[in-house]
Amino acid sequence: TQLLEQSPQFLSIQEGENLTVYCNSSSVFSSLQWYRQEPGEGPVLLVTVVTGGEVKKLKRLTFQFGDARKDSSLHITAAQTGDTGLYLCAGAYTGKLIFGQGTTLQVKP
Amino acid sequence: EAQVTQNPRYLITVTGKKLTVTCSQNMNHEYMSWYRQDPGLGLRQIYYSMNVEVTDKGDVPEGYKVSRKEKRNFPLILESPSPNQTSLYFCASSLYLGGTNTEAFFGQGTRLTVV
């Protein structure tokens, strides 16, 4: 059982569409992070959310941390082909940095 | 340039032949860890280290060993590799764990095939 459950696992959309990726847990996290990974590379940090209810924006990407600090979401507005990649949420839990299964996003032109 | 360096990038080996994957970071980070990445399973933590001489098991430690004799290095050792250890491996480091300013920096990955 994954401590961090991401959904959906796969998403294929047309350029210009909006999408939301979810990261859920039954446990409380002091912070959650979102990473993006491209083929052949290691994950790269996009954002860290720390406060319950926090919203952070990174250009067309909006990240939200749930009020109870058990879940987070990533919303992309007007997706572009360059957004294609694997998106991972991660959180620190009992000394470990654990990751969700990831969401593979394909944006078609 | 701040980075995590893993070697080798690609490795094909035979069952039972001991191997070591090296990992080095130049950011004076306290926390280092090893992950394996398999399709549909995401990144699973193998071992982690909070500081020099302090290591602990992650979620999938069986068949692996690590050591942290110096702050910058965190090698992953497979004493007797088996085909089910064929995977993509990542080393990562961060200043601390949890909270702000705890970005994990990843190496480029090591694709290991055990035949």
Chai-1 contact restraints between the chains, C-beta under 6 A:
chainA,res_idxA,chainB,res_idxB,connection_type,confidence,min_distance_angstrom,max_distance_angstrom,comment,restraint_id
A,S30,B,G98,contact,1.0,0.0,6.0,A-B,restraint_1
A,S30,B,G99,contact,1.0,0.0,6.0,A-B,restraint_2
A,S31,B,G99,contact,1.0,0.0,6.0,A-B,restraint_3
A,G42,B,F90,contact,1.0,0.0,6.0,A-B,restraint_4
A,G42,B,F106,contact,1.0,0.0,6.0,A-B,restraint_5
A,G42,B,G107,contact,1.0,0.0,6.0,A-B,restraint_6
A,G42,B,G109,contact,1.0,0.0,6.0,A-B,restraint_7
A,P43,B,F106,contact,1.0,0.0,6.0,A-B,restraint_8
A,L45,B,E103,contact,1.0,0.0,6.0,A-B,restraint_9
A,T48,B,T100,contact,1.0,0.0,6.0,A-B,restraint_10
A,V50,B,T100,contact,1.0,0.0,6.0,A-B,restraint_11
A,A92,B,L97,contact,1.0,0.0,6.0,A-B,restraint_12
A,A92,B,G98,contact,1.0,0.0,6.0,A-B,restraint_13
A,K96,B,Q45,contact,1.0,0.0,6.0,A-B,restraint_14
A,K96,B,G58,contact,1.0,0.0,6.0,A-B,restraint_15
A,F99,B,G42,contact,1.0,0.0,6.0,A-B,restraint_16
A,F99,B,L43,contact,1.0,0.0,6.0,A-B,restraint_17
A,Q101,B,G42,contact,1.0,0.0,6.0,A-B,restraint_18
A,G102,B,G42,contact,1.0,0.0,6.0,A-B,restraint_19
